[in-house]
Amino acid sequence: MELHLEITQKQRLFIEATTEEVLFGGAAGGGKSYVQVLDALIKALQYPGIKQLLLRNTFPELKRSLILTSLEIFPREVARYNQSNHIWEFSNGSRIEFGYVNSMADVGQYQSAEYDIIRFDELTHFIKDVYIYMLSRIRGANSYPKQVKSSTNPGNVGHMWVKERFIDAGMPCTEYPVKNEDGAITSHVIFIPSFVQENKFLMKDDPGYIKRLQNLSKDNRKALLDGDWDIWEGQYFTEWDRNIHVIEPFVIPDDWRRYVALDYGLDMLACYWVAMDYQGRAYVYREVYEPNLIIPEAADRIFSMTPEGEEIYSYFAPKDLWNRRQDTGESVADGFENKGISLEKVSNPRVAGWLKLKEWLKPFSDEFGYKCARLRIFATCRNLIRTLPALTHDQKHVNDVATEPHELTHAPDAIRYFIDGQPMPAERQPHYEDEAPGVEFWEFGG
C-alpha cells in the first residue's frame, strides 16, 4: 500500500538511516515521537514479519504519546491493535509492541524476547544500563534491519551518557564507531539533530509554540528551543557553543605555528597539538588521550602521532612535572628530555588560567560577520569536546573549576597550559617589495 504523509527533511534522514544506533532530536517540537511511530509503520509494511518494540519509562507516557499517535495514523485495513497486550498485529505478520522500562528491575520481562528494531522515545529518561541490556535483545534469523532507533531532548537522568555516546562522537549526521574496553568496534552511531523551526507543520498549525518556549529559564530554553546539549546549571564554561567551537578538520597551512600541550600522569596522558594562525586564533587539531603510559611510552606515543617534518615550536607542560622524585632524583620533565622531548614549563595558575580560557572561548563576530572564537577544536578531538563543556564550578571556590570527577579535568588542563604558555601567532611571510624597498615596481595594463 502507499502512504501519503508529509515529513521534514530531518525526519526523512531518520527513517532512511541504516546505522545500528540512531538518535534523533535535540530540541522540542521537532516531531520526534511522530517519526518514531511513522518509521515503525513503514518498516512493518516493508519487512513482513518484522518485530519492533517501542519503549517509554512508564505506560501512562506511552498511552498519551506513542500509542495515541499510532491510533491516529495506522491504517486499519492492514493492522489491528490488541489493546490488552499493547501490540499492533499486521496482516503480513509484522508486530509492533509497546512497552516500558523504568529501571533495571523491569528489563527481566524482556529476558527471552527477540526484536529486529527497538525504539527508545525520550532516551535521556533511561539509564545507560537499561539501554545496553536492551541492545542484547536485538537479534533474529533474518536479513531485516537490526537497529536501535531513539529520540530525545537534552536533560534528565541519562543526559551525560547519551551526550557522550551520540553527541560527543563527532559531527551531526555522520556515522561513528563505538568501541568496547578492548578497543574493538561493537557498533556504529549517528545523531540527527532536529529543531522546531524545521517542523513547518507545527509552525503552521501552532505558530505561538516558540513564544511559549521562550518563557522558559535560560538553561531550559537553551536545551528545549536550541537543542543545546552543553548548557546546564553550574556549568563553568557557559561560553561553549558546539556550533562555533567544534569544526571539521582541515589541512593546517605549513607556515602556521604549531604547539603541543600536555597533562601527564600514569592515570592519563592528555596531549594536544594546537596551531596558531596569523591572527592569533588557535585550532586544536590532534589528540592523544590514553591512561597507563609510563614516561618513555608517553613520549613515544607523542612522537608517533607527530608526522615527520611537522615542526613543533614548543611543548607546554605544568611546573609540577619538574618535581624530582626521591628514589631517582629525576623529574618527569627529565624523563621526557631523555626521550628527545624538551618540555617548556608554564606557571599553571588555576583560576587565572580558567578565566583566560573563558576569554579564548568567548564567541565574537569575525571580519566577515560570522560567529567565531579564538579557540576552536577539530571534531576528531573527542575527549576534549566531551570534557571541556562538562566542567562545573567548585562549590567552595566559585571562580575555580571543580576537580571531581577528576577524569573530566585532564584534557581541559592541557589546554589551560597551552594558553598559559603565551603562544605566538604565525608570522606572515614578507612580500618581495618589503625585502627590497629600493626596487621600483611598474604596473602594466590598460
N, C-alpha and C positions, 0 to 999 in steps of 0.2 A: 504494500500500500504506500501511497505518497503522503508525506506530511508537509503542510504549508504553514510554517511557523516562522516569524521574523526573529532574528537573533543579531547580537552585536558581533563585531569582528573578533573581540577577545573571547566571547562565548564559542565562536566557531573554532578558535585555536584550542580551546579546552576540549571540545568534542572530538577534534581530529588528532589530539595528542596521543602518541603511541608510547611515550616514556613509561617505565614501570611505576614511577611515583610522580603524580601531578598535583600541584597546588594552584588553586585559582582564587583570586580575590584581592584582599588588602583593604580597600575602602568599603564603606557601607553603600548599599544601593546599586552594586554592580551586577546584580542578577545572579548571585551565586547559587542559591537554593533552586531557583528555576532551572538553571542549566544543568545542575546535577540530575534532576528528575528527567529533564528532556533527554540528556545523554543516555541515561539508563533505558529510556524507552527506545531510542534509536538502536542501541546495542541489542536490546531484546528482540527487535524486529529483524536486525541484520544477521544475528547468530542464533539460529534455532536451538533451544535447549540450554542457552547460557544461564548461569546462576549469578545473581548480583545481590549484594547486601548494602543497604543504606543505613547509616548509624547516626544517632544523636546521643546526648548524655542521658536524657530521660524520655519516657514515652509521651508525656504531655508536649514536649518540644517537637517530637515527631508529628504528633497529631495536628498541631497548628501551623506546621511548615511543610515538610516534605510530603506527608500523606495528603494534606489538603490540596497541594499543588498537583499531585498525581491524579487525584479525583477530578480535577478541572481539565487536564489535557490528555489523559489516556483514553484512546478510542475503545468503546465497549464492544465493538464488533470483533476485536481481536484479543481482548483481555478481560479477565474477571477478577474483581477484588475480593479476596477471602478476608472478611473483617475480623474473624475470630483469631486467625493466625497472622494477620497483617502481611499478607503476601498477594502480589499480583501474579496470576497464572495466565500465560498466553497460550493461544491455540497452537502455536508451533513448539510448545514445550518449554519455553523460557520462563524463568521465575525471577521476580524482584521482591526481595524480602526487606521489611523494615524492622530494625532492631535498635537496642540502646545498650550502652555500656557506661556506667558511672564510675567504676573502679576496677581494679584487678579481680575483685571478687565476682564481677559479672562476666568475665571472659570465659568462665568454665562452661557456660551454656553453649559456647561455640567450639568446644574441645574437639568434637569429631566432625565438624562441619567442613564443607568444601565450597569455595566460591571462585568464580573466574575474576570478578571485579568486586572490590569492596570500596564503598564511598563513605568518607567522613564529612559530615556537614558541621561547620564550626570546629575545625580541627584543634584550635588552641584551647578548647574546652576539655580536651583529653590529655592525660599524662602520657609521657613517652612510652612507658612500659606497655600500656594498652595498645598503642599503635604498633609497636614492634611485635607483640604477640599476635595481633590480628594479621600481620603480614604472613605469618605461617599458615593461615587458613586459606591463602590464595593458592589453589592447585586444581588440577583436573586433567584427565587423559583426553585432551582435545587440543585443537590448534587455535582456540579462541584467545583473544587478548587476556593477559594476566596482569592486572593493574590494581593499584590503589589510587583513587582519584578523590581529592579533598578540596574543600573550600572553606574560607575563614576570613575573619577580620583580625587585626592585631589585638593583643591583650589577652588577659585571663591566664589560667594556671599553666597552660602549655606554651606561652608566648616565646620563651627563650629557646626551647628545644626545636620548635617549629622554625623560628628565625635562623637558628644555626644550621638546620638540615636543608632548608629550602632557600632562604633569602641570602644568607651569607655564602652560599655555594658559589655565587658569581652574578653575572648579569641576568636580568629577566629574559624570559622566552628563549633560554639557552639550556641545553642539556648538560648535566654534570654528573660525574660518578660519585657513588657513596662507597667508602672503604670501611672494612672492619678493623679490629685492633691489629690484625696481622698485615694490614695493608692491601688485602685482596678486595677487588671490586665486587660488591654484592648487589648493587642496584644502581639505577640512574634516576635523577630527579630533575624536575623543571618547574619553575614558578612563572605563572602567567598573571601579571597584575591587572586589576580592573578597577575603574573609578566610576563614580556615579555620573559624572559628566559624559561618559561614553555610552551610558544607558539612555538612548534617545527616547525609548518608550516610556520610561519613568519620568524623564524630563518633560515629556509632552503631557502625560496624564496627571503629574503631581509636581508642577514647577516650584512649589514652595518647600520641597523636601530639603534642598540645600540650605535655605534660610534657617530651617529648624535645626540642622546640624551645626550651623554657625553659632547657635546659642550654647553649645557645649563648652566646657572648660578648654583651655588652650591645648592641653595634652590629649584629651579625648577628641578634640576637633582634629588634631594632627593625625590621630590614629584612624578615626572613622571617616573623616572627609578627605584627607590627603593620603590615607593608606600608608602612613609613616610607621615603620617598624622600629625606629631608632630613638623615639622620644617617649619618656615616661617620667614619673615623679622621682626626684632625687638624682636624675642623670647629671653628670658633671659637664660633659661636652654637648650642651644644648645647641651649639653651632652646627652640629653634624647634620648633613643632608646628603644622603646617598646619591641623589641625582647630580649633586655638584662634586662631591669628594671622591666618588668611585668612577673611574673611567676605563674604557677599553685600552688594552696595551697598544703602543705604537713604537716605531723604531726610534730610539733615542739618537739625536744627532751626535756625531763623533766629537764635536767641539764643546758639548755641554760638560760641565764639571761634575764628576761623579764621586760620591762618598759612600762609605759603609758605616753603619752604626749598629752596635750590638749590645745586648744584655746577656751576660753569660753566667750560668750556674749549672751544676750537674742536673738540676731539675729541669732546666730548659736553656737551649741556645735560641735566642730570638735575634736574628740578624737581618738587616735591611739595606738594600742598595738604593740610594737616592741620587737623582740627577737634578742639577740646578740649571735653569735656562738663563738667558741674558738679562731677564727682568727680575731675577731673584725668586722665581717661583720653583717649588720643589715637586718632584714626581717620584714617589716610591714605586720602584719598578721590579723588585725581586725580593723574595722572602725565603729564609730558612727558619723553620720552627720545629726543633727536634729536642727531645729530652735524652738524658743518659749518655752524653758525649763527653769523654774526658778531653782535656785541652788539646792534645795532638789531633784527636778525631775531629774536634770542632774546627780547628784551623784547616785541616784537610777538607772538611766539608765546605768551608768558605772558599777555598781555592778552587774546588771542583765546580762550584757554581759561578765562578767568575771566568768568562770566556778569555781565551788567550788574546792578548793585545788590548784588553779593556783596562785603561789606566784609572786607578783609584787615587784620588787626591789625598784623602785622609781616612783613617779608621777610628771613629769616635767610640770611647768606652768610659764607664763611670770610674771615679777615682778609687773605689774600693778594690778594683782589680789589681791595684799596685800594693795592696797589703801583703806583707811577706808572711809565709807560713813558718811556724816554729820548727817543724820537722825537717824542712828542706832549705829554708832561708830564701826560697824563691817565691815570686808572686805569680798570679795568673797572667799578668802582663808579660812577665819574663818567659812564661811558657809559650805564649803566642809569638814573642820575639824570636825564640829558638826555632820556631817553625816558619819564620820569614814574614810574620805579620807584625808590623810596628804600630802599636796602638797609641792614640793621642788622648791624653787624659782630659776629661771635662769636669767642671766643678760640681755638677749634679745637685743644684738646689731644687728641692721638690716643689714647693709652692710657686716660686718664681718660674720654674720650668713649665709647670702645668698652665699657668696663666699665659706664658708666652705661646704655648701650643694652642691655646684657645684663640689667640690673635692670628696664628697661621691658618686656623680652620675657619675663621670668620668669613662668610661669603661677601663678595663685592661684585660690582659690575665692571667688566674689563673694557678695553678701549673700543670693542665692537658692541657693547651693550649686553653681553652675555654674562650670566651669573658664573662666578669663578671663585677660587680660593687660593691662597698662597701655597697650600699643601694639598696635593691630590694623590690618589693611590690607584695603582693598576688593579683591575678586578682579580688578578691572579694572586694577590697578597691576601689570601682568605682570612688568615688568623688576625692580622691587623684590623681588617674590616669588621671582623666579628667582635674583637675585644675592645677597641677604642670607644665606640659608642655605648658599650655596656658598663663603663666605669661610672661609679657613683661618688657622691660627696662623702668624705669621712665625717661620721656623726659628731666627733669631738672637735675636729678642726675643719670647719666647713670650706676653707679655701684649698684644702688638700684633697687628694684622691684616696678613697678607701683602699686599704691594702689587701682586703679579703673580698671575694675569693682571689687568692694570690695568683692563680693561673691567668687571670684577666690582665695582670699588670706587666707581664714580660714584654710584649710587643709595644705597647704604648711607652714604656720606659725607654726602649731603644730609640724611638722617635724623639722623645724628650732629650736624650743625649745628643742626637743629631742637631737639634736646634741650639742646645747649649754650646755646641762646638763652633757656633757662629760661622756657618758655611758661607762661602763666597759665590756669587753668581758666575756664570760662564763669561769669558771675555770675548767680545766680538773681534773678529779678525780685522785689522786696519785695512782700509781701502788703499789702492796704489797711490792715489794722489795725496793721502795722508803721509805716506812714507817718503814721497818725493815732492815736497811742496814747491820746488823751483821749476818743475816741469809744467809747461803750459799746454792745456788740452783744448783742441778745437772740435767744434760740433758741426758736422756737415749735414746737409739735407735741406729740403725745401721749404 
